[in-house]
């Protein structure tokens, strides 16, 4: 992604606007740079309050482009990257549904193995283990990732834990490395899955 991509002017904060809260976990994969305009803002318009947590690499990407501040402005919540200090209160409210999007192959592997080596992965692993809210994962991977001998076992482990995996050509067709199709991520389909799992109250 470019060092300083253009982004729209952030809308005024929407504190408390939603009736359901989405815990959005973003890893460093294609599409992360559009997460605010393509997913966060449309989710807020559908009645979600959105609490965003980034992996360290995704955090560095979005900090460089100014998107971390823009996300905080539209959500009214801090965009988390680092863990809080023990004396600090949790900065995000209770979550009704978790979405890991986009999820890199590295993130998928760590989730399946329970490796919480960042705030984002810790949050997602705890959500999977607690099973108190639905967990949806959109893998942004290529055919080489899927061809790895551990891949299917990782998917099986996540499915057994109740994770909803958004796979297949309707979401993202597989492609060789460095030949991603010229198409946007299926943002509306992803939002539709969330709305089905946790209808607006």
Secondary structure as the mmCIF struct_conf table of DSSP 4:
data_model
#
loop_
_struct_conf.conf_type_id
_struct_conf.id
_struct_conf.beg_label_comp_id
_struct_conf.beg_label_asym_id
_struct_conf.beg_label_seq_id
_struct_conf.end_label_comp_id
_struct_conf.end_label_asym_id
_struct_conf.end_label_seq_id
TURN_TY1_P TURN_TY1_P1 UNK A 3 UNK A 4
HELX_LH_PP_P HELX_LH_PP_P1 UNK A 8 UNK A 13
TURN_TY1_P TURN_TY1_P2 UNK A 15 UNK A 16
BEND BEND1 UNK A 19 UNK A 19
STRN STRN1 UNK A 20 UNK A 26
BEND BEND2 UNK A 28 UNK A 29
TURN_TY1_P TURN_TY1_P3 UNK A 30 UNK A 31
HELX_RH_3T_P HELX_RH_3T_P1 UNK A 32 UNK A 34
HELX_RH_AL_P HELX_RH_AL_P1 UNK A 35 UNK A 35
HELX_RH_PI_P HELX_RH_PI_P1 UNK A 36 UNK A 40
HELX_RH_AL_P HELX_RH_AL_P2 UNK A 41 UNK A 45
TURN_TY1_P TURN_TY1_P4 UNK A 46 UNK A 47
STRN STRN2 UNK A 48 UNK A 54
HELX_RH_AL_P HELX_RH_AL_P3 UNK A 56 UNK A 65
TURN_TY1_P TURN_TY1_P5 UNK A 66 UNK A 66
HELX_RH_AL_P HELX_RH_AL_P4 UNK A 67 UNK A 75
BEND BEND3 UNK A 76 UNK A 77
STRN STRN3 UNK A 80 UNK A 80
BEND BEND4 UNK A 82 UNK A 82
HELX_LH_PP_P HELX_LH_PP_P2 UNK A 83 UNK A 85
TURN_TY1_P TURN_TY1_P6 UNK A 86 UNK A 87
BEND BEND5 UNK A 88 UNK A 88
HELX_LH_PP_P HELX_LH_PP_P3 UNK A 89 UNK A 90
BEND BEND6 UNK A 91 UNK A 92
BEND BEND7 UNK A 96 UNK A 96
STRN STRN4 UNK A 97 UNK A 103
HELX_RH_AL_P HELX_RH_AL_P5 UNK A 105 UNK A 113
TURN_TY1_P TURN_TY1_P7 UNK A 114 UNK A 114
BEND BEND8 UNK A 118 UNK A 118
HELX_RH_AL_P HELX_RH_AL_P6 UNK A 119 UNK A 130
BEND BEND9 UNK A 132 UNK A 133
STRN STRN5 UNK A 134 UNK A 139
HELX_RH_AL_P HELX_RH_AL_P7 UNK A 143 UNK A 147
BEND BEND10 UNK A 148 UNK A 148
TURN_TY1_P TURN_TY1_P8 UNK A 149 UNK A 150
HELX_RH_AL_P HELX_RH_AL_P8 UNK A 151 UNK A 160
TURN_TY1_P TURN_TY1_P9 UNK A 161 UNK A 162
STRN STRN6 UNK A 164 UNK A 165
BEND BEND11 UNK A 168 UNK A 168
TURN_TY1_P TURN_TY1_P10 UNK A 169 UNK A 171
TURN_TY1_P TURN_TY1_P11 UNK A 177 UNK A 178
BEND BEND12 UNK A 182 UNK A 182
HELX_RH_AL_P HELX_RH_AL_P9 UNK A 187 UNK A 197
BEND BEND13 UNK A 198 UNK A 198
#
